[in-house]
C-alpha cells in the first residue's frame, strides 16, 4: 500500500520520494516525531496534491487516513468532533441521519478529508450562505513537531477568550502542526435545493445581474459565472432552504429574468468539478474584492491563454484553467493585479515553472511575523517544508 501523493511525486518535488508511514494511533505518531528528526509530508487523501511550492527533502509521507472516526456528535448543540482523516462525504452521511450537514464545497470536496479541507482553508460558493471554512471551526487538537499535544478553542460556539489558535492552524497548509481532531459547527440541512441559470453576454453583465440579486428577496447558496468555450458565459444561482421559501425565490428569479431557466441539477458543482478536472497544465486562482473581480479576470485573460474560467461571486475568487504561461508573464500580471488589491495564486503548474516563481505570490509585509510563528511552532521546519509562502 502507498499514498496517492507519491504517485504524483515527480510533479511535487525533484528530491527523492519519502517513505510512506501510516500511524494507527497518536502514540505511534508521537514515537515517530520523538525518535526521528526527519522532515514529514502530512497527507490526507491527497486531493490537492498540486497545491503549493515544490517540497524540500522529506523523509516520511505521514498518511493520516487512519484517523477517521467521529468522536462526538451533539445534534442539539449543532457541533461534531471528528478526526482529521474522516472523509467529508462520510461525515455528511452521518449528519444527514439527524437532518444536519457540514456545508462546505471547496474544489474536489468529494475526494477530501475534513483535515485537508481545514489545512488548505479554501472555501467554495456555499460560503455566501454559511460562512467560510474558518468560520465553522470551533476547536482543534494538534500535535507539534516534538510530539506535544495542544488543544485550541472548544466545543461550543463563542467560548474562546484571547487569540483563537484554530484560526492560525486553518489554511496553514500543514506547516505548523499536525491537525488530529476538529470540533465543527454544523447546520440544519436544507429541505429543498433548486438551481437557476441565466445566459449572459460577458463578465460585466454577470456581475451586474449578481448585484441585482441583492435587491431581490433571494438568499443564494452560491452565485458563479462559468465559461468553458461555447455557448458563452452563464450565471448560475443555487438556492437552499425550506420548500415554500425556495419555491417562492425560484418563481421570483423566473419573473425577474425571463431569459433564464430552472435547472434539474447543480450546475455550480458541475462547473467547479469540470474546472478542477481539466487536464490543462496550469490553473490559477485570483482572490479579489467583488468590485475588482471582473477587472482582474480581464487582465488575466489578456495575459494568459485561458481555456476555461469560473468567477465565484460568493467567495470572491476567480479560477482559470490555462494552457501555459511563462514566469515572466505570470509575474507581470501578478504585479498588475496587485494595484487592484487582487492576489494571484498559481494552484497548479509544472514543477519546472514552480521552481522559477513562488506560487503564492510576492512576499508581503507580514512575512517576518509568519516566519516567527513557524519558528515557534516548528523550529526545525519538519512539517511540509517549502510548500508555503516564501519557502516556509
SVG drawing of the C-alpha trace seen along z (x, -y; Angstrom):
<svg xmlns="http://www.w3.org/2000/svg" viewBox="-44 -50 61 52">
<polyline fill="none" stroke="black" stroke-width="0.4" points="0.0,0.0 1.2,-3.6 -0.3,-7.1 -1.8,-8.9 0.6,-11.8 3.6,-9.5 2.1,-8.7 2.5,-12.4 5.9,-12.8 7.7,-13.9 5.3,-16.8 5.6,-17.8 9.4,-17.7 12.7,-17.0 14.1,-15.3 13.9,-11.5 10.4,-10.2 9.8,-9.8 9.0,-6.6 5.3,-6.1 4.2,-5.9 0.6,-5.4 0.3,-5.6 -2.6,-3.7 -2.5,-5.7 -1.4,-9.1 1.2,-7.2 2.7,-5.8 2.8,-9.3 4.5,-10.7 7.0,-7.9 8.0,-8.8 8.4,-12.5 10.3,-12.0 12.5,-9.2 13.4,-10.7 14.3,-14.2 13.3,-13.8 11.0,-16.1 7.5,-15.0 4.9,-15.5 1.5,-15.4 -1.2,-13.8 -4.9,-13.1 -6.5,-11.8 -4.1,-13.9 -6.9,-15.5 -4.9,-18.8 -1.5,-17.3 -0.9,-20.1 -1.2,-22.9 1.9,-24.7 5.6,-25.3 8.0,-22.4 8.7,-20.5 12.2,-20.5 13.5,-17.0 11.2,-15.0 11.9,-11.6 8.3,-10.5 5.0,-10.8 2.7,-10.7 -0.6,-9.2 -3.3,-10.4 -6.2,-8.5 -6.4,-6.0 -7.6,-8.9 -11.1,-8.8 -13.5,-8.4 -16.4,-10.6 -15.5,-11.2 -18.5,-13.2 -21.7,-14.4 -24.2,-16.7 -27.1,-17.4 -28.8,-19.7 -25.7,-21.9 -25.0,-21.7 -21.4,-20.5 -19.4,-17.5 -15.9,-16.5 -14.1,-14.3 -10.6,-13.0 -8.9,-14.8 -8.8,-11.8 -12.5,-11.4 -13.9,-12.0 -16.2,-14.9 -18.7,-12.6 -18.7,-10.2 -19.2,-13.0 -22.2,-14.4 -23.7,-10.9 -23.7,-10.6 -25.0,-14.2 -27.8,-13.6 -29.4,-11.0 -30.2,-13.7 -31.2,-16.3 -27.9,-18.2 -24.9,-18.9 -21.4,-20.5 -21.9,-22.9 -18.6,-23.4 -17.9,-22.9 -14.2,-23.6 -12.7,-22.2 -12.7,-18.4 -14.7,-18.2 -15.9,-14.7 -12.3,-13.4 -11.2,-15.4 -10.8,-14.7 -12.0,-17.2 -8.5,-17.8 -7.3,-18.5 -10.2,-21.0 -9.2,-22.8 -5.5,-22.8 -6.0,-24.2 -8.7,-26.7 -10.3,-27.1 -14.0,-27.8 -16.4,-27.3 -19.7,-29.0 -21.5,-27.8 -19.5,-30.4 -22.2,-33.0 -24.8,-31.3 -22.9,-29.5 -19.6,-31.3 -16.0,-30.3 -14.3,-27.1 -12.5,-29.0 -15.8,-30.3 -17.0,-26.8 -14.0,-25.5 -14.7,-25.7 -11.8,-23.7 -8.8,-21.5 -6.3,-19.1 -3.0,-19.3 0.4,-17.7 3.5,-19.8 6.8,-18.8 8.2,-17.5 5.2,-15.3 3.5,-17.7 -0.3,-17.7 -2.0,-21.1 -5.8,-21.9 -7.2,-25.1 -10.7,-26.6 -13.5,-24.5 -16.7,-22.6 -19.3,-25.3 -19.8,-28.5 -18.3,-31.7 -16.2,-30.2 -12.8,-31.5 -11.0,-34.1 -7.9,-35.7 -6.4,-34.7 -8.1,-31.7 -5.3,-29.4 -7.7,-27.5 -7.7,-30.4 -3.9,-30.1 -3.9,-26.4 -6.7,-26.8 -5.2,-27.4 -1.6,-26.9 -1.1,-24.1 0.1,-21.7 3.2,-23.8 2.6,-24.5 1.3,-21.3 -0.5,-18.0 -4.2,-18.5 -5.6,-15.5 -9.2,-16.4 -11.5,-19.2 -14.7,-20.4 -17.0,-21.8 -20.1,-23.9 -22.8,-22.0 -26.0,-23.3 -29.6,-22.1 -29.9,-20.5 -32.0,-22.3 -35.4,-20.8 -35.2,-21.9 -32.4,-22.7 -33.0,-24.5 -30.9,-25.8 -31.3,-28.6 -29.2,-29.6 -29.1,-32.8 -27.0,-33.2 -25.0,-36.5 -23.1,-38.3 -19.9,-38.8 -18.4,-39.1 -19.7,-42.6 -23.3,-41.6 -22.8,-38.6 -21.6,-41.0 -24.5,-43.4 -27.0,-40.6 -25.2,-39.3 -25.6,-42.8 -29.2,-42.9 -29.9,-39.7 -29.1,-41.7 -32.2,-43.8 -34.4,-40.8 -36.0,-38.6 -33.5,-35.9 -30.9,-34.2 -28.5,-32.3 -26.3,-29.5 -23.9,-30.2 -23.6,-32.5 -21.0,-31.9 -20.3,-32.8 -18.9,-29.8 -17.4,-29.8 -15.9,-26.9 -15.9,-27.6 -19.3,-28.0 -22.1,-28.9 -20.6,-31.5 -20.7,-32.6 -23.7,-31.7 -24.7,-33.0 -25.5,-30.1 -27.6,-30.5 -28.2,-27.9 -30.9,-28.2 -31.2,-26.3 -33.9,-26.4 -37.5,-25.4 -39.6,-24.1 -42.0,-27.0 -39.3,-29.6 -37.1,-28.1 -40.1,-27.8 -41.0,-31.4 -37.4,-32.6 -37.2,-30.5 -40.5,-31.9 -39.2,-35.4 -36.0,-34.7 -38.0,-33.4 -40.2,-36.6 -37.2,-39.0 -35.0,-37.1 -37.3,-35.6 -34.3,-34.6 -33.2,-32.2 -34.2,-28.7 -34.7,-26.3 -32.1,-23.6 -32.6,-20.0 -29.1,-19.6 -26.5,-21.6 -24.6,-23.3 -22.4,-25.1 -21.0,-21.9 -20.6,-20.6 -18.8,-23.7 -16.4,-23.6 -15.7,-19.9 -15.2,-20.4 -12.6,-23.2 -10.6,-21.2 -10.8,-18.0 -9.5,-19.9 -6.2,-18.4 -4.7,-21.7 -1.2,-22.1 -1.9,-25.4 -4.6,-26.5 -4.8,-30.0 -6.9,-31.4 -7.3,-35.2 -8.7,-36.4 -10.2,-39.8 -12.8,-42.3 -16.2,-41.9 -15.8,-45.3 -12.5,-44.2 -13.3,-40.7 -14.2,-41.4 -11.3,-43.7 -9.0,-41.1 -10.4,-38.4 -10.0,-40.5 -6.3,-41.2 -5.6,-37.5 -7.3,-36.6 -5.4,-39.2 -2.1,-38.0 -2.6,-34.2 -4.2,-31.7 -7.2,-30.7 -9.1,-27.5 -12.0,-27.8 -12.9,-30.1 -15.2,-30.3 -15.9,-33.6 -17.2,-32.7 -19.0,-35.9 -19.9,-34.1 -16.4,-33.6 -14.8,-36.4 -12.5,-34.1 -11.8,-33.7 -10.4,-30.4 -8.8,-29.7 -7.5,-26.6 -4.8,-27.6 -2.6,-26.0 0.7,-27.6 2.4,-30.8 6.0,-31.9 7.1,-33.0 7.7,-36.5 4.0,-36.7 2.7,-35.4 4.9,-37.9 3.8,-40.8 0.1,-40.1 0.5,-39.4 2.1,-42.9 -0.7,-44.4 -3.3,-42.8 -1.7,-43.9 -2.8,-47.5 -6.4,-46.4 -5.9,-44.5 -6.1,-41.1 -3.8,-38.2 -2.9,-35.7 -2.2,-32.2 -0.8,-29.5 -2.7,-26.5 -1.3,-24.0 1.7,-24.2 4.6,-22.1 7.4,-21.6 9.8,-23.4 7.7,-26.5 7.2,-26.3 11.0,-26.3 11.1,-29.8 8.2,-31.6 6.6,-31.5 3.1,-30.1 1.6,-32.1 2.9,-35.5 5.5,-38.0 6.4,-38.5 4.1,-40.8 4.8,-43.0 3.6,-40.3 6.2,-37.7 8.5,-38.3 5.6,-37.6 4.8,-34.4 8.4,-33.2 8.3,-33.9 5.2,-31.8 6.7,-29.0 9.9,-29.1 7.9,-29.0 5.7,-26.0 8.0,-24.1 11.5,-25.4 13.3,-22.8 11.0,-23.1 9.8,-19.5 6.3,-19.8 5.6,-20.2 8.9,-22.2 8.9,-24.7 5.3,-24.2 4.0,-27.6 4.7,-31.2 8.4,-32.2 9.6,-28.7 8.1,-28.3"/>
</svg>
